[in-house]
């Protein structure tokens, strides 16, 4: 993959990731082609709805949840449209093109077709132009300063990594710099859009009546306290994500703190 293709791929993945967070979802990893996998989005409590929508058949989901499932389908349409839109927006100098002639192929195109099929079967008189209408909405969102800043920062950051991959900690750190905060999870993460199951146990809730106990375990006491603090405010993080955060903070301190 040449440099231009890699740059466009970075903006494509960054666009999908940012719109996933804007939709209230999170991202487990962000990876570029050739780095060993694809970006994995975590739809949180909507995993069942996501799986149903991507079958293209509303009969696969419970009728009583139809309105919620339609809302999930609309979110997914924006997420899967955002990658190609971000590419075009970047190529057009950071502005919306005059004509929306999108060359969309691959898995995004397949998923968009499935989502459109789901919506047409779920909504009477669903517009045949809904895909294009969604893209127009996505481009308008890209015009927002914080949104495009987040996409640009993510694209730049992943290109600076040796393995062309970012973990959730670095993704959310970058989004925070751009002014976008991750929505607080309602439950522990279950699946990625991949779809892979996360069977790691949820950390036990601390008793608010008793102060936290710090287990230094032979490590630096300050490190132990910082780690305990991260585990309390980020209860959904896995050990690897906490360790990555610790390593990042060490790097920042080593660069600016002395």
N, C-alpha and C positions, 0 to 999 in steps of 0.2 A: 504494500500500500504506500503510495507516494505521499509527500508532505501535505499537499492540498487535500487529498482524499481523507487523510488522517484528521486534518483540521475540521473538515466538514462533518466527519463522523463524531468528533468531539462536541460540536455544536448540536448535532442531532440528538445524541444521548443526553446532553445537558438540558435541552429543551424538554425532553420527556420527563427527566427527573424533576425539574422545577415545576412543571405542571402537575406532576404527581403530588408534590408537597402542597401546591395551591389547592388541590382537590381533597386535602386532609389525609393523604397516604404518606408512607415513608419509603425509603430506599435502602436496601441491604448493601448492595454494592453497585458501583458504576464502572463498567469496563468497556474498553474499545475493542473492535474486531482484532483478532490475533493475540489477545491477552489471556485467552483461556476460557472465555465465557461471555455472556451477555449481561447487560444491566438488569438487576433483579429488583422489581418494585414490590412492596408489601402493601396490599390493600386492606390491612388491618381486619376489622370485623366484617368487611364486605367480601371475604374470600368466596363464599358460596355463591353470592350474586355475580361476582366476576366470572367464575367458572360457568355459570348458567348463561350469562350474556354472551360469552365467547363461543357457545355452542350455536348461537344464532337462533335458538328456539326457546321462546318464553314458556313453553309447556314443560321445560325442564325445571322450572322454579314454581314455588307455591303461589297460588293466585292472590292470597291475602297480602303478599309482599310486593305486588306488581308495581305500585307507585315508587317504592324504594328502589326496585330493580331498574326501573326506567331512569331514575336519577343516577344510579351507578353507571348505566350504559352511556349517559350523556358525559359523565366524567371521563370514562374510558375513551370516548370519541375524541375529546379534547387532548388527552394524554398521547394517544397514538397519532394524532394529527400534528402535535407540537414539534416532533422531531424534524419532519420535513419542512414545516413552517420556519423553524429556527434556522435551518440551513439556508433557505431562500432569503430570509430576513438578513442574515449575515452577508450573503453574496450581493444583496442589493444595498449594501452600505449602511445597514442598520435602519432600514425603513421598509414600509409595506410596498410591495410591487404594484404597479398600475394594473397589471393583468394577472389573475390567479391561474396560471397554467402550471399545475403541480405535476411533477414527474415522480409519482409515488409507487414504489415497488416493494417486493419483499414481504416480511412478516407484518409490518405496519399496515400495508395495503390489505393483506388477508384479514387481519383483525378488524379493520375499519369496515370491510364488507360484511363480516359477521355481525358487528354491532348494528350496522344499518339494517340488516335483515331482521335482527331481534326487534329493533324499534318499529319497523314497518308491520311486524306481526303483532306488536303490543299496542300500537296507537292507530286509531282510525284516522285516515287521511294524513298519515305521516309524510312529510315533504320528501320528495325525491332529491331535493337540493340541500338536504340537511347537512351532508358532509361539507359542502362548500360554505354553508352558513356557519358551521363550526370553525372552519379555517379562517373565515373573516374575523370571527370573535377572537380566535387565538392570535392573529396578527395585531388586533387592537390591544390585546393584553401585552404583547411584546413591546408595544410602544411605551408601556409604563416603565419608568426609569429603573425601579428596583428589580423588576422582573428581568429586563434585558441585562442589567448589571449582574444578577445572579447567574444567568446562563453564560455570560462571557467569562465570569470568574471561574465557574466550574469547568468550562472548556479549557481555559488556560491552565488551571491547576492539574487536571488529569494529564495534559500533554507534558507537564513538567515532571511527572512521576516516571520512574524507570520501568515499571511493569504495566503502565497505562491503565491503572486501576485505583479506585478510591473506595474506602470503607465508609460505612454510615457516619462515623464520627467526623471524618474530613468533609464529607458532603454537607452535613448540617453546620459544621463550623464555617464553611464557605458561604452557605445560605444566610447565616446569621450576620456575617460581614456585609452582605448585600442588603440586609434589612428584612429578610424573610425568616420567620421562626417556624420550626416544626410544630405541628399540632400535637398536643399531649395525647398519648395513646390511651384508649379506653380499656385495653386488655393487652396481654403479652402477644408478641408477634407470632403468627402461625404459619403463613405460607408466603412465598413470593409468587409473582405472576408466572414464574418458571415452569412448574409449580413444585416446590420442595418443602417438606415439612420440617419445622423447627421443634424438636422435642426437648429442648433444654428447659429445666424447671424455672419457674418464675421466682425471683428472690423473695424471701419471706418479709412481710411488712414489719417494720420495727415497732415496738411498743412505745407509744408516745409518752407513757408515764415514766419510762426509765431512760436515762441517758445512754447513748451508743457506747459500746465497748470497742476499743481499738486494739486489734491484734497485730502487733508490729511484726511478728514472725521473723525477727532477725533482720528486717529491712530498716531503712532510714525512717525515724518516727514521723517526719514531715510527709514523706511519701505515703506512709500508712494512713495518715489522717486525710490526705488529699484523696487517696483511693477510696476510703470509707465515705467521704463526702460525695464523690462521684456516684458511688453505688446507691446512696440514699436519694439523690436528686434524679438519677437516671436508672430507675429500677428495671427498665426493660432491656438495658444494655447487657450483652454477654461479656464474659471475662476478657475475650480478645479485644472488644471495643473499649473496655476500661483501660486495658494495657496500652492500646494505641493512643488513647487520650493522655495517659501518663507520659508516654514517650514523646508526644507532641509538646506537652508542657515543659518537659526537660529540655527539648530543643529550643523552645522560646526563651527559657531562662538562660540557657547556655549562650544564646545569641545576644540577648538584650539585658539580662539581669546582672551581669558582672561588670 
